[in-house]
Each structure stands twice: as C-alpha cells, then as structure tokens.
Amino acid sequence: MKERLWAYTAGICKHQGIFVHSIGGMEDHIHLLLQFPPTLMIADAIRDIKSNSSGWMSHEIGRFAWQQGYGGFGVSKSNIAAAVRYIQNQEQHHAKMTFEEEFIALLEKHGIEYDPRYVFG
C-alpha cells in the first residue's frame, strides 16, 4: 500500500505545481523532498497533501488520518542527492533509530526548541 500512497501523493503534488524529488517512508510516517513554487505557501500545500491523501487512504483501507502536525526542513541544492538516498533507504535507517528518535535528533541538531509533551502527543 505504501507505494500506491506515495504515487497518489506525488499526483497531489503535481496538481499543486510542486516538484517531487523523492517520497518514501515507513508504516508510521512519510518523508517528502519537495520543491515548492514561490507562489505556494508551504503550510497550505502540506494541508492539501495531508487532507487529500488521508481521504484517499480512508476510501482504500478504511478510516485513516495523519497526525495533526508536521516537520519541515530545508535542503540545499548540493544536498538533494543525499536527501533522496536517505528517503529511499528508510528501512535500513530505522533499523538503527526510531522515527521519534530521529525527529528529536533533527530538532536538536538544528537548534529548534520544542516541548516534548507536544511533539508526538
């Protein structure tokens, strides 16, 4: 089902004029490496991606919903290939570190303050 969801999500992005570098993830999360047009607000795009993909998943498998929030990080042009490899190798990566551990590590690495009560609550 993951591959079908990734393909459907890519279609949502294409419809919004978003260039998709890579989509992947695990059973409990998705990674998107996207290039947004300058006229599209990221929050609006993510809202539409989540809304449309969760509606499609609910139709396909029954009740489905993404978590309320999301995390977004910028990637420089010189790091796109590394980010694509990272997304494509999620299973190997998460054999060493859970999604929750990874997300907290990213927040800390980039100096983003957070309240642990609300990150996965």
N, C-alpha and C positions, 0 to 999 in steps of 0.2 A: 504493500500500500504506500510505502514511503516514496517510491519512485513516481507513482501516479500523483501523489500530493506535490512533489517537487515540480513536476511538469505543469500541473494546474496552477501552482503559484507563479511559475515563470510566465504563464499566459496572462495572469492578473497584472504582473509587472509590465509585460509588453504592452498591454492595453493602456497603461498609465504613461508609457514612454520611458520606462526605466530599463536601462541596460543591465542584464543579469550576467555577472561574471561567473557565479557559482551558487548552487543551492545544495544543501545537504544537512545531515544531522543524525539524530538518533530517535528512539521511540518517544523521548520526552522533551525534545527541543529541536529547533531548526536554526540553521545558520544561512544567512543570505549575504552574498557580496554583491552589492548593487551600486550602480552609478545613476544618480538622480539627475533629471533635467533641472536647470536652475529655477524654473518657474514652479516646481512642485515642492511643497513643504513636506519634510520627511515624516513628521507626525501624521499628516493626512495620508500619505502613502502607506505607512505601516498600518494605520487604522483600516484602510481599504483592503490591504493584503490579508490581514487577520480576519476581518469580517467575511470577506468573500471565500477565503479558504476554509474557515470553520463552517460556513454554511454548506459548502460543497461536501466537506467531510461528514457533516451531520446527515446529509442526504445519502451518502455512500455507506456509512457504517453505523449510523445512529448518533445519538447525542454526542457532540464534540465541541470543545471550546479551548481556545488558547488561554494562557494566563493573562491577567489584566495588563501587566506592564511589558516592557521590552528593554533591551540594552542595545545601544548603537555606538560603534567606534569607527573613527575614520582610518583609512588605509591610504598611504601614499602610493603613487603610481609605481614606484620602484619596489613596493612590497605586494603588489597584486598577485604575482605568481605564487609567492609563499602563502598568501591567504587562501588562494584556490586549493593548493596542496593540503593545507590544514583542513579545509572544509571537506575535501574528498577523502581524508583519512580519519574521520571521526571515530570509527570503531577502534582503531589502534590507539588513538589518543585517549579515549575514555576507558580503555583497559588500565590506564595508569592514573587517571584523575577523573572524578565525577564531574558532571556538569556544574553542580553547585560549587565545588572547589575551584573549578576553572573560572567561573564567573566572578567569584570573590577575588581570586588572584588577579584577574584583569582589572577590576575596580581598583585594587590596591596598587598594582603596577602603574596605573595612570593617575594615581593620586585623587581618585574620585571618592569623596566622602559618602558614606551610606549608613543607614540604620539597619542592622541585621534583622530586626523584627519585621521589616517590610520588604526585604529582598525576595524571599520565597514564601511569604506568609499567606 
